[in-house]
Amino acid sequence: MINILSTSNRIANMKQVIDQMKEDSCECQDSVFSTSIRAYAKARMMCEAISLFKNLDQFNCVNWTESFNTILKIMVKESKLESAHHFFLENFGKWEVKSRTHSLTWLIDVLSVKKRSDLALQVFQEMNSQYCYLTRDTYRVLMKGLCEDGRINEAIHLLYSMF
């Protein structure tokens, strides 16, 4: 129903269904919220999308990973890199967000491509402080971004820290 309403650009009706789902405490898949978030963003209602994400604890949904990643991707697509970084740091440690390594590596890669290795390095450090598993790919992506930004010494330091 959410998908049908969102593709029909019936945002007000979609919001009514979401409110009813919350009231009825329906068991909800994260994909329902991810679809809603994309619909809000398409309608230029990003504040509503973020508000929905921040209120997911009021729904019967235990995994918010897809919604988390959807918001990050929208912010990056709209070149709101500082906002994406802040959103990441604010929500990354929540237990409802799973698959942290994948989300982190993706964000580091995007920030690096956008020549923001400073933010990518901060995200990497946050991952380390949250005791997330650092993959070889995560290191590779960040080292490449640092090198492309001319931060060769930091890339070399990162390489040595792998061992």
N, C-alpha and C positions, 0 to 999 in steps of 0.2 A: 504494500500500500504506500509506504514512504517513497519507494522508488518511482511508482506511477505518479504520485503527486509532485515529486521533485522534477521529473522529466517533463511534466505538464506545466511547470513553472507556477504551481499553486502553493506557494510558500506558506501562506496563512493557514491553509487547510493542513499542510504537512505539520506545522507547529501545533495545531489542535490535536492531531493524532499523537504526536510526541507527548504532549501534555497528558493525554488520556492514558498513554502507556505508562507514564510515571505514576499517575493516580491509581491505576489498576495493578501496579507492580508486576507488569508482564516481564517474562524472561526475554531479554533482548540480546541479539548478537551485535557485536561491535560493528559489523558491516552496515547495519541500519543507521548507526550514528555517523559513520564515515560518509554514507550517502547523503545524509542530512547536512553534514558540514560542507560537503562539496556544493550542495544546492544553495546554502546560505552564501557561500563565497561567490558563486556564480551570480547571485542576486545582489552582490556588493554589500552583504550583511556579515562581514567578517567578525564584528563584535558579537553577533548572535551565535556564530559558529564557535567562537572561543568560550562564550558563556555556556553553551551546550556541553562542551568538553569539560569545563570546570564543574558542571553539575552532574556528571555521569554517575557519581556515587549515589545519587538519588534514584537511579534506575537499577534494575536487576541485571547488571552486566558486570562481569568480573575481569574482562580483558579489554583494555582500551588501546592496545597497540596500533590497530589500524586507524583509529581516530587520531591518535597522536601523530602518526606518520603523515596522515592526510593534511593536518594543519601545518606541519612543518613544510611539506611539499608546496602547499599553496603559498605560504609566506615566502619561500625561496623563489617560486615562480614569479611572484609579484615584486621581487627584489627587496623584500623587507628582511634583510639579513640580520640586522641587529635584533629585530623582533623575534625572528626564528631562533636566534641564539638564546635570547632571554627566555622564550617559551620552552626551549629544550632544557635549560638549566633549572627552570621552575618545576618541570614535570617529569624529568628523566628518572628520578629516584623513586617514583611512586610504584608500589608493588603491582598495580594493575597494568603497567606498561611492561610488556615482555619483549623478547627479542631485541634487547638493548644493543647488542653488538652490531646487528644489521642496521638499525636506525642510526647509530653513531657513525659507522663507516660511511653510510650514505651522506649524512650531514657534513662530515669532514671533507668528503669528495666534492660536494657542491660548493662549500665555502672555499675550498682550494681553487676550484675552477673559476670562481668569481673573484679570485685574487684577495681572499680574506683568510690567509693562513694564520693570522693572529687569532681570529675567532676559532678556526679549526683546531689550533693548538690548545685553546682553552677547553673546547669540547673534549678533546683527547684527555686532558688532565682531569676533567670531571669524571670521565669514564674510569680512569685509574683510581680516583678517590672513592668511586662507588663499587670498587672491586669487581668490575666487569672483565670478562675475558677479552684480552687484547689479541686480536688475530694478526697473522702476518700481513694480511691484506690491509688491515687498519693502519699498521705501521707504513706499509708501502704507499698507500694513498696520501698519508700525511707527509711523508718524506718527499714525495713528488711535488706536493703543493708548496712545501717550504723551499725546495730547490727552484721551482718556477717563480717564486717570489724573491729569489736572490738571497735566501736565508740559509746558505749552504752549511755554515757552522752548526746551526740548530738541527739541520737534517742529519749531519754526521753524528752529533751528540745523541739524537734519537736512535740512529742505527746502533751505536754502541750500547745504548740502554736496553736493547733487545736481548743482549747476552748476559 
